[in-house]
């Protein structure tokens, strides 16, 4: 942090507060006191966990948020979503509808931050190997837990994994993406949709950093209502195509739910949610009652981010919707498993001049990212014109197929390695020297097809 003070997003409306003590009784760090009949927050002890917000019967406690119109200070506006945001919506509202309405609200690019969890997971594995003496490792995912450790368990600070989390990684990536397009950094605005007050505090006052790569915060309940209203307004309209690929892997979707992080690491890894349960574990750890733990995934909210203070819907329904989203990833072939056999001549593919190739089998998993179609017109003669309708599948080589099995924690396992297998059947082919020379010249003239970035053409 650049200064010694902490920013807190939780505020108290003294005019509404009646001093009922509900908030004081549930605060895990005793940061709330009643003075002159009104609740007050000790900012040095507050962790922004949001327990007081959830329990206040008068709604006197609220979460301060940035003015939404500040996004228009930037020429290029990017919005980052946690996966639990998608889980807030009814099942009949698709990811594409949500993304489309975000574009209508003024954003140029939409990204789910949990896309970066694959990279984070690999880096965390390296970190665990490189710092064995830091065991047991404590995840730095939840800023409320990090602040809790700073306030109540300072002796455990050294166990916190010192890596940027998915929100920061996504923000850095997408900002660089636009900078690489030649856009000045000052014209790029990155905004995060938050499900809790602690994320706001982490952005406004990041631990160990001068500033956050995120420019502003949008409360989840606020943007949810705007999107839902807009979707209901546009129900009769044709849904415009969005440029983003919006199908997350089960592993990425699971990340923000309880157990989604701990399940990826070796050894004895525990996933604890709800801040009082977290405190109980940290007390046992501090008192050396737990000595055989390798990794702790600690989340302040009940059922992790699904139970965030700014989440709209019931956390159990949110989890159910996200689990269905994981199942749909496989069920509706967002990874399409295909086998294709190609009968091709030598000069079309491989410059292996000494082999007679009679068959090539290409076996791969293709992740479909978008589908399109167009008309292809050709004249047969002056009176007859032939029109063909052609379909285009855009995709990328996908992760190798593996059974997605639920374990006792309702988690999914997958592999991140891509699979592309080419089998060639060939025999010896004695050719005259002149023919080999021609083949050599021909194959040297073959050039790879240049990839065309359609999005760049539009812009």
NORMOJO-V911842 format. One record per residue. N is the residue number from 1. RES is the residue in three letters. PHI is phi in degrees with one decimal (none if undefined). PSI is psi in degrees with one decimal (none if undefined). D_LAST is the distance of its C-alpha to the last C-alpha in Angstrom with 2 decimals. Layout:
N,RES,PHI,PSI,D_LAST ; N,RES,PHI,PSI,D_LAST
//
This chain:
1,UNK,none,151.2,37.11 ; 2,UNK,-83.4,-13.7,37.23 ; 3,UNK,-141.9,176.4,40.20 ; 4,UNK,-91.0,-11.3,43.19 ; 5,UNK,-92.2,153.4,42.47 ; 6,UNK,-105.4,140.3,40.63 ; 7,UNK,-88.3,138.1,38.20 ; 8,UNK,-126.7,131.0,39.13 ; 9,UNK,-85.1,-20.6,37.10 ; 10,UNK,-77.7,127.5,40.24 ; 11,UNK,-129.4,157.9,42.02 ; 12,UNK,-117.9,128.8,45.25 ; 13,UNK,-88.4,101.5,45.86 ; 14,UNK,-63.7,-27.4,49.48 ; 15,UNK,-69.4,-25.6,50.14 ; 16,UNK,-96.2,-31.3,49.58 ; 17,UNK,-62.0,135.7,51.10 ; 18,UNK,-110.2,2.1,54.72 ; 19,UNK,69.8,36.4,55.53 ; 20,UNK,-74.2,-15.3,56.12 ; 21,UNK,77.7,2.9,55.57 ; 22,UNK,-57.0,-47.4,53.44 ; 23,UNK,-65.1,-39.4,50.64 ; 24,UNK,-63.5,-36.8,53.18 ; 25,UNK,-71.6,-27.0,54.76 ; 26,UNK,-99.4,-9.1,51.59 ; 27,UNK,-64.9,121.7,50.03 ; 28,UNK,-73.7,-14.7,50.21 ; 29,UNK,-117.7,13.2,50.58 ; 30,UNK,53.3,40.9,52.90 ; 31,UNK,-86.8,-8.0,50.39 ; 32,UNK,-112.4,133.7,51.38 ; 33,UNK,-133.0,153.3,54.64 ; 34,UNK,-97.9,118.4,56.16 ; 35,UNK,-126.5,125.1,57.26 ; 36,UNK,55.0,37.0,59.00 ; 37,UNK,80.7,8.8,58.04 ; 38,UNK,-130.5,145.6,54.29 ; 39,UNK,-75.3,140.2,52.10 ; 40,UNK,-132.0,150.0,50.67 ; 41,UNK,-108.2,127.7,48.38 ; 42,UNK,-81.9,104.4,49.37 ; 43,UNK,-64.2,-24.3,46.03 ; 44,UNK,-73.1,-19.7,47.53 ; 45,UNK,-109.2,-16.4,48.30 ; 46,UNK,-69.3,139.0,45.45 ; 47,UNK,-109.6,-0.1,43.05 ; 48,UNK,60.5,33.1,40.73 ; 49,UNK,-71.2,-25.4,41.66 ; 50,UNK,88.5,6.3,41.69 ; 51,UNK,-61.4,-38.9,45.15 ; 52,UNK,-65.9,-39.3,46.34 ; 53,UNK,-60.7,-42.4,43.41 ; 54,UNK,-70.0,-30.1,44.23 ; 55,UNK,-97.0,-13.5,47.95 ; 56,UNK,-66.2,118.3,48.21 ; 57,UNK,-76.7,-15.7,49.92 ; 58,UNK,-101.1,-3.2,49.16 ; 59,UNK,56.4,37.7,45.42 ; 60,UNK,-82.6,-14.9,46.27 ; 61,UNK,-104.3,133.4,43.94 ; 62,UNK,-139.6,167.5,40.21 ; 63,UNK,-107.3,120.2,37.04 ; 64,UNK,-70.4,137.4,35.41 ; 65,UNK,-133.9,162.5,31.64 ; 66,UNK,-72.8,154.0,28.91 ; 67,UNK,-67.3,125.0,27.92 ; 68,UNK,-59.4,-33.3,24.92 ; 69,UNK,-67.2,-10.2,23.62 ; 70,UNK,-66.7,-18.1,23.16 ; 71,UNK,-62.1,-27.5,19.75 ; 72,UNK,-80.8,2.7,18.52 ; 73,UNK,-74.2,-16.3,19.68 ; 74,UNK,-108.9,142.6,16.48 ; 75,UNK,-73.8,-32.5,13.03 ; 76,UNK,-122.5,119.5,11.58 ; 77,UNK,-116.3,126.6,14.08 ; 78,UNK,-121.9,134.9,15.18 ; 79,UNK,-118.2,133.2,18.29 ; 80,UNK,-107.0,130.8,20.77 ; 81,UNK,-116.8,136.0,23.31 ; 82,UNK,-77.1,151.8,26.73 ; 83,UNK,-63.5,-26.6,27.69 ; 84,UNK,-66.6,-18.7,30.61 ; 85,UNK,-64.1,-41.6,28.30 ; 86,UNK,-62.8,-34.4,27.57 ; 87,UNK,-69.9,-10.0,31.35 ; 88,UNK,-75.1,-24.1,32.00 ; 89,UNK,-87.8,154.2,30.88 ; 90,UNK,-61.0,159.1,33.14 ; 91,UNK,-65.6,-24.0,32.90 ; 92,UNK,-81.5,1.2,31.72 ; 93,UNK,-105.3,120.0,28.41 ; 94,UNK,-86.8,164.5,25.93 ; 95,UNK,-59.8,-38.3,23.41 ; 96,UNK,-63.7,-37.8,20.69 ; 97,UNK,-62.8,-43.4,22.07 ; 98,UNK,-63.5,-46.0,22.08 ; 99,UNK,-62.5,-41.6,18.50 ; 100,UNK,-62.5,-42.5,17.47 ; 101,UNK,-68.8,-32.0,19.61 ; 102,UNK,-65.2,-36.4,18.23 ; 103,UNK,-64.5,-40.4,14.77 ; 104,UNK,-64.1,-29.2,16.83 ; 105,UNK,-77.4,-9.1,18.53 ; 106,UNK,121.4,5.0,15.54 ; 107,UNK,-92.8,140.2,14.25 ; 108,UNK,-88.4,-24.8,10.69 ; 109,UNK,-148.6,138.5,12.35 ; 110,UNK,-120.1,133.5,15.92 ; 111,UNK,-141.7,133.7,18.20 ; 112,UNK,-83.8,124.6,21.92 ; 113,UNK,-62.5,-24.8,23.67 ; 114,UNK,-72.7,-4.3,26.21 ; 115,UNK,-62.0,-26.3,23.89 ; 116,UNK,-86.7,0.7,25.05 ; 117,UNK,-68.8,-26.0,28.71 ; 118,UNK,-62.0,-46.6,29.14 ; 119,UNK,-63.9,-43.9,28.53 ; 120,UNK,-61.1,-41.4,30.66 ; 121,UNK,-61.0,-46.1,33.43 ; 122,UNK,-64.1,-41.5,33.71 ; 123,UNK,-66.5,-36.2,33.78 ; 124,UNK,-65.8,-39.7,36.38 ; 125,UNK,-60.1,-43.1,38.53 ; 126,UNK,-63.0,-41.2,38.56 ; 127,UNK,-61.3,-44.1,39.41 ; 128,UNK,-62.6,-37.0,42.31 ; 129,UNK,-71.1,-35.8,43.68 ; 130,UNK,-81.3,-17.7,43.47 ; 131,UNK,-127.7,59.9,45.14 ; 132,UNK,-62.5,-27.2,48.01 ; 133,UNK,-74.7,-12.1,50.16 ; 134,UNK,-81.1,-8.9,47.72 ; 135,UNK,-58.7,139.4,48.64 ; 136,UNK,-77.5,139.0,48.47 ; 137,UNK,-82.1,140.0,44.75 ; 138,UNK,-116.0,125.2,43.28 ; 139,UNK,-62.4,142.6,39.65 ; 140,UNK,-99.5,17.0,37.63 ; 141,UNK,-60.0,-47.1,35.33 ; 142,UNK,-94.6,113.0,36.99 ; 143,UNK,-65.8,-26.2,37.03 ; 144,UNK,-67.3,-37.0,39.99 ; 145,UNK,-70.2,-41.4,42.00 ; 146,UNK,-59.2,-44.8,41.16 ; 147,UNK,-66.5,-37.9,42.36 ; 148,UNK,-59.2,-44.8,45.39 ; 149,UNK,-63.6,-40.6,46.41 ; 150,UNK,-61.3,-39.3,46.12 ; 151,UNK,-82.5,-46.1,48.31 ; 152,UNK,-108.3,-24.1,50.87 ; 153,UNK,-130.8,57.8,50.77 ; 154,UNK,-60.3,-22.9,50.08 ; 155,UNK,-69.9,-14.1,52.07 ; 156,UNK,-100.6,2.0,49.36 ; 157,UNK,-57.3,-37.1,46.41 ; 158,UNK,-65.1,-12.5,46.78 ; 159,UNK,-90.5,-9.0,46.03 ; 160,UNK,-72.7,132.8,42.49 ; 161,UNK,-69.0,123.1,39.82 ; 162,UNK,-94.7,72.3,37.89 ; 163,UNK,-135.0,146.9,34.38 ; 164,UNK,-64.2,145.9,31.15 ; 165,UNK,-95.5,177.4,30.52 ; 166,UNK,-55.8,-40.1,27.65 ; 167,UNK,-59.8,-47.0,26.10 ; 168,UNK,-68.1,-41.1,25.98 ; 169,UNK,-61.5,-45.1,24.84 ; 170,UNK,-63.3,-41.4,21.86 ; 171,UNK,-64.3,-43.0,20.97 ; 172,UNK,-64.7,-43.2,21.33 ; 173,UNK,-62.2,-50.6,19.30 ; 174,UNK,-70.9,-30.9,16.21 ; 175,UNK,-66.1,-44.6,16.43 ; 176,UNK,-63.4,-36.3,16.74 ; 177,UNK,-57.1,-42.3,13.76 ; 178,UNK,-78.8,-33.1,11.52 ; 179,UNK,-62.8,-39.6,13.93 ; 180,UNK,-65.6,-19.8,13.59 ; 181,UNK,-82.4,-1.7,9.92 ; 182,UNK,95.4,10.6,11.61 ; 183,UNK,-87.9,128.9,11.44 ; 184,UNK,-59.1,139.2,15.06 ; 185,UNK,-59.4,-35.0,17.05 ; 186,UNK,-68.5,-14.9,18.52 ; 187,UNK,-92.6,-2.1,15.32 ; 188,UNK,-102.3,123.1,14.99 ; 189,UNK,-115.3,126.2,17.35 ; 190,UNK,-113.4,124.8,18.76 ; 191,UNK,-125.9,141.5,21.18 ; 192,UNK,-114.0,134.7,23.74 ; 193,UNK,-89.4,117.6,25.57 ; 194,UNK,-108.3,143.0,29.19 ; 195,UNK,-97.7,-1.6,32.19 ; 196,UNK,-152.8,161.1,34.74 ; 197,UNK,-71.7,-29.5,35.82 ; 198,UNK,-64.6,-34.3,36.26 ; 199,UNK,-65.7,-36.6,32.54 ; 200,UNK,-62.7,-46.7,32.07 ; 201,UNK,-61.2,-37.8,34.88 ; 202,UNK,-67.3,-29.7,33.41 ; 203,UNK,-80.8,-43.0,30.12 ; 204,UNK,-71.8,-30.9,31.94 ; 205,UNK,-142.3,69.7,34.63 ; 206,UNK,-66.0,137.6,33.73 ; 207,UNK,-71.5,124.6,36.80 ; 208,UNK,77.4,7.1,37.04 ; 209,UNK,-129.4,151.4,33.76 ; 210,UNK,-73.4,-36.8,33.13 ; 211,UNK,-154.6,165.3,29.99 ; 212,UNK,-96.9,149.4,27.74 ; 213,UNK,-72.1,-5.6,24.14 ; 214,UNK,-96.4,131.3,23.61 ; 215,UNK,-85.0,-27.2,23.18 ; 216,UNK,-161.2,167.5,24.67 ; 217,UNK,-125.7,140.5,26.43 ; 218,UNK,-122.5,124.0,26.41 ; 219,UNK,-66.7,139.5,29.63 ; 220,UNK,-62.8,-41.3,29.47 ; 221,UNK,-64.7,-33.8,31.84 ; 222,UNK,-68.2,-51.4,29.85 ; 223,UNK,-72.4,-29.7,26.42 ; 224,UNK,-60.5,-47.0,28.30 ; 225,UNK,-65.1,-37.4,29.94 ; 226,UNK,-64.8,-43.1,26.79 ; 227,UNK,-68.2,-45.1,25.09 ; 228,UNK,-62.4,-41.2,28.33 ; 229,UNK,-63.0,-42.1,28.86 ; 230,UNK,-68.1,-39.4,25.40 ; 231,UNK,-62.9,-44.2,25.91 ; 232,UNK,-64.4,-30.5,29.31 ; 233,UNK,-71.9,-34.6,27.96 ; 234,UNK,-103.5,19.6,25.40 ; 235,UNK,-58.7,-35.4,27.74 ; 236,UNK,-83.9,-6.0,28.12 ; 237,UNK,-91.0,153.5,24.44 ; 238,UNK,-70.9,131.8,22.50 ; 239,UNK,-73.1,119.3,20.50 ; 240,UNK,-71.0,151.1,16.74 ; 241,UNK,-73.4,137.4,15.32 ; 242,UNK,-103.5,149.0,13.90 ; 243,UNK,-79.0,-16.2,11.78 ; 244,UNK,-82.6,153.6,14.51 ; 245,UNK,-94.3,115.7,17.75 ; 246,UNK,-113.0,15.6,20.40 ; 247,UNK,-100.4,105.8,23.72 ; 248,UNK,-81.6,151.8,25.57 ; 249,UNK,-71.6,156.7,28.60 ; 250,UNK,-55.0,-37.7,32.02 ; 251,UNK,-61.9,-42.1,32.58 ; 252,UNK,-70.3,-39.5,29.54 ; 253,UNK,-63.6,-40.0,30.43 ; 254,UNK,-69.4,-21.5,34.02 ; 255,UNK,-54.3,-42.8,33.25 ; 256,UNK,-85.0,-1.5,33.48 ; 257,UNK,-96.4,163.6,36.60 ; 258,UNK,-60.2,127.3,40.10 ; 259,UNK,89.6,-10.1,40.76 ; 260,UNK,-67.6,-25.7,37.19 ; 261,UNK,-93.5,-48.4,37.21 ; 262,UNK,-63.0,-27.6,40.89 ; 263,UNK,-68.8,-10.5,41.03 ; 264,UNK,-94.2,-4.2,39.00 ; 265,UNK,-116.9,152.6,41.50 ; 266,UNK,-76.6,164.9,44.95 ; 267,UNK,87.0,-163.8,48.25 ; 268,UNK,-87.3,107.0,49.32 ; 269,UNK,-119.4,128.1,46.26 ; 270,UNK,-112.6,144.1,46.65 ; 271,UNK,-116.2,116.1,44.21 ; 272,UNK,-120.2,129.6,45.54 ; 273,UNK,-123.9,166.1,44.07 ; 274,UNK,75.2,126.0,45.35 ; 275,UNK,-63.4,-31.7,46.23 ; 276,UNK,-70.5,-34.4,50.01 ; 277,UNK,-66.0,-38.3,49.94 ; 278,UNK,-62.7,-43.4,47.85 ; 279,UNK,-61.6,-41.2,50.46 ; 280,UNK,-60.1,-43.5,53.24 ; 281,UNK,-66.8,-43.0,51.69 ; 282,UNK,-64.7,-35.7,51.03 ; 283,UNK,-64.4,-42.7,54.64 ; 284,UNK,-64.8,-37.9,55.95 ; 285,UNK,-66.9,-43.3,53.80 ; 286,UNK,-66.3,-32.4,55.02 ; 287,UNK,-90.5,11.1,58.61 ; 288,UNK,61.4,26.9,58.33 ; 289,UNK,-82.5,-19.8,58.99 ; 290,UNK,-118.2,115.4,55.96 ; 291,UNK,-124.1,-6.3,56.10 ; 292,UNK,-117.0,33.7,54.63 ; 293,UNK,-98.6,136.1,51.03 ; 294,UNK,-96.7,-41.2,48.18 ; 295,UNK,-147.5,137.1,45.10 ; 296,UNK,-120.4,120.0,44.73 ; 297,UNK,-97.2,109.3,41.77 ; 298,UNK,-116.3,124.9,42.57 ; 299,UNK,-125.9,132.9,40.75 ; 300,UNK,-71.6,-32.1,42.03 ; 301,UNK,-88.0,148.1,41.17 ; 302,UNK,-64.2,126.7,43.21 ; 303,UNK,61.0,35.5,41.45 ; 304,UNK,59.0,-142.0,38.88 ; 305,UNK,-67.7,-18.1,35.54 ; 306,UNK,-64.9,-23.8,36.36 ; 307,UNK,-102.9,21.2,39.02 ; 308,UNK,-58.5,149.0,36.97 ; 309,UNK,-62.6,-25.5,38.28 ; 310,UNK,-100.6,3.5,35.08 ; 311,UNK,-69.6,147.2,34.71 ; 312,UNK,-87.1,-49.1,35.35 ; 313,UNK,-98.3,166.5,37.11 ; 314,UNK,-55.1,133.2,40.14 ; 315,UNK,-62.6,-32.0,39.52 ; 316,UNK,-71.0,-37.7,41.36 ; 317,UNK,-68.7,-36.9,39.25 ; 318,UNK,-61.1,-45.7,36.08 ; 319,UNK,-62.6,-42.0,37.44 ; 320,UNK,-60.4,-43.5,38.39 ; 321,UNK,-65.5,-38.9,34.91 ; 322,UNK,-69.1,-35.4,33.38 ; 323,UNK,-64.9,-39.0,36.07 ; 324,UNK,-66.1,-34.9,35.21 ; 325,UNK,-64.1,-38.6,31.55 ; 326,UNK,-63.3,-43.9,32.86 ; 327,UNK,-65.7,-39.1,35.04 ; 328,UNK,-65.6,-26.8,32.32 ; 329,UNK,-57.0,-36.5,30.28 ; 330,UNK,-92.2,-44.8,33.10 ; 331,UNK,-58.2,-42.4,34.49 ; 332,UNK,-99.3,20.7,31.43 ; 333,UNK,57.8,41.4,30.54 ; 334,UNK,-64.8,-26.2,27.30 ; 335,UNK,-105.6,116.8,28.78 ; 336,UNK,-99.8,120.3,29.96 ; 337,UNK,-94.6,117.0,33.00 ; 338,UNK,-136.3,148.4,33.54 ; 339,UNK,-119.8,130.0,35.84 ; 340,UNK,-127.3,134.3,35.22 ; 341,UNK,-109.6,127.1,37.76 ; 342,UNK,-113.3,128.3,36.72 ; 343,UNK,-99.7,103.7,39.36 ; 344,UNK,-130.5,146.7,37.85 ; 345,UNK,-74.0,161.5,39.48 ; 346,UNK,-54.8,-46.0,39.54 ; 347,UNK,-70.1,-13.1,37.28 ; 348,UNK,-78.9,-23.8,34.34 ; 349,UNK,-133.7,-53.3,33.91 ; 350,UNK,-123.2,131.6,36.33 ; 351,UNK,-84.3,54.1,38.04 ; 352,UNK,-100.3,84.5,41.34 ; 353,UNK,-69.5,-17.8,43.63 ; 354,UNK,-95.9,5.4,46.85 ; 355,UNK,-120.2,144.6,46.13 ; 356,UNK,-99.5,99.3,46.43 ; 357,UNK,-87.4,121.7,43.73 ; 358,UNK,-108.7,-14.3,44.57 ; 359,UNK,-157.8,137.5,42.35 ; 360,UNK,-129.0,123.9,39.29 ; 361,UNK,-105.4,122.0,38.47 ; 362,UNK,-108.0,118.7,35.03 ; 363,UNK,-120.2,120.6,35.19 ; 364,UNK,-154.3,161.4,32.23 ; 365,UNK,-102.2,127.9,30.75 ; 366,UNK,-115.0,125.2,27.25 ; 367,UNK,-91.7,113.7,25.22 ; 368,UNK,-73.0,122.4,23.24 ; 369,UNK,-101.9,-27.6,19.75 ; 370,UNK,-163.0,158.3,18.66 ; 371,UNK,-130.1,135.9,20.38 ; 372,UNK,-143.0,172.7,19.32 ; 373,UNK,-151.6,158.2,21.26 ; 374,UNK,-155.8,163.6,21.23 ; 375,UNK,-94.4,135.7,23.97 ; 376,UNK,-115.9,115.1,25.29 ; 377,UNK,-106.1,138.6,27.51 ; 378,UNK,-147.3,142.0,30.23 ; 379,UNK,-88.3,126.9,33.27 ; 380,UNK,-83.5,-45.8,36.66 ; 381,UNK,-154.5,-169.1,38.58 ; 382,UNK,-63.4,-27.7,38.61 ; 383,UNK,-103.6,-16.0,39.45 ; 384,UNK,-120.0,128.6,37.69 ; 385,UNK,-122.8,130.3,33.99 ; 386,UNK,-98.8,127.7,32.99 ; 387,UNK,-117.3,121.3,30.06 ; 388,UNK,-113.5,139.3,29.21 ; 389,UNK,-97.4,119.5,27.11 ; 390,UNK,-115.7,143.0,25.39 ; 391,UNK,-107.1,147.1,24.03 ; 392,UNK,-125.8,126.3,21.54 ; 393,UNK,-107.3,121.0,22.00 ; 394,UNK,-101.6,135.6,19.46 ; 395,UNK,-162.7,-172.3,21.22 ; 396,UNK,-145.5,157.8,22.57 ; 397,UNK,-61.9,124.5,26.12 ; 398,UNK,-98.0,170.3,27.53 ; 399,UNK,-59.0,149.7,30.41 ; 400,UNK,-59.9,141.7,33.83 ; 401,UNK,-65.9,135.9,35.51 ; 402,UNK,-149.2,148.2,38.06 ; 403,UNK,-65.2,132.0,40.07 ; 404,UNK,-94.7,99.2,38.76 ; 405,UNK,-104.8,132.9,42.09 ; 406,UNK,-80.5,132.8,42.80 ; 407,UNK,-99.5,-166.9,45.31 ; 408,UNK,-66.2,-16.7,47.53 ; 409,UNK,-100.5,11.7,44.75 ; 410,UNK,58.2,44.4,42.42 ; 411,UNK,-111.7,163.3,39.95 ; 412,UNK,-116.5,143.1,38.03 ; 413,UNK,-112.8,141.9,38.17 ; 414,UNK,-152.8,171.6,35.71 ; 415,UNK,-115.9,147.9,34.86 ; 416,UNK,-95.7,-3.2,31.63 ; 417,UNK,-78.0,136.0,32.47 ; 418,UNK,-83.7,154.5,30.59 ; 419,UNK,-124.9,124.1,32.79 ; 420,UNK,-144.6,116.5,32.56 ; 421,UNK,-123.6,130.4,35.94 ; 422,UNK,-121.5,120.3,36.81 ; 423,UNK,-107.9,127.7,40.44 ; 424,UNK,-118.5,129.7,41.72 ; 425,UNK,-108.1,120.5,45.10 ; 426,UNK,-148.0,159.6,46.46 ; 427,UNK,-131.3,174.9,49.74 ; 428,UNK,-68.4,145.5,51.08 ; 429,UNK,-138.7,93.6,50.40 ; 430,UNK,-73.3,121.9,52.64 ; 431,UNK,-123.6,149.0,51.09 ; 432,UNK,-62.4,154.2,52.48 ; 433,UNK,-58.3,-40.0,51.21 ; 434,UNK,-61.6,-40.1,49.75 ; 435,UNK,-67.4,-40.4,47.63 ; 436,UNK,-62.1,-37.1,46.39 ; 437,UNK,-64.2,-42.6,45.38 ; 438,UNK,-63.6,-44.0,43.37 ; 439,UNK,-61.5,-40.5,41.71 ; 440,UNK,-62.4,-46.9,40.89 ; 441,UNK,-63.1,-39.4,39.26 ; 442,UNK,-65.6,-47.2,37.30 ; 443,UNK,-67.6,-30.4,35.95 ; 444,UNK,-69.2,-22.1,34.95 ; 445,UNK,-85.5,-7.1,32.71 ; 446,UNK,-74.8,128.7,30.70 ; 447,UNK,-119.3,146.0,27.21 ; 448,UNK,-66.5,150.4,24.92 ; 449,UNK,-74.7,128.6,22.00 ; 450,UNK,-74.2,134.7,18.74 ; 451,UNK,-74.3,132.3,16.37 ; 452,UNK,-103.2,122.6,13.07 ; 453,UNK,-88.5,99.9,10.22 ; 454,UNK,-63.9,-33.0,8.79 ; 455,UNK,-66.2,-38.0,6.40 ; 456,UNK,-65.8,-36.4,5.12 ; 457,UNK,-63.6,-39.0,5.43 ; 458,UNK,-64.6,-39.9,3.75 ; 459,UNK,-77.9,none,0.00
//
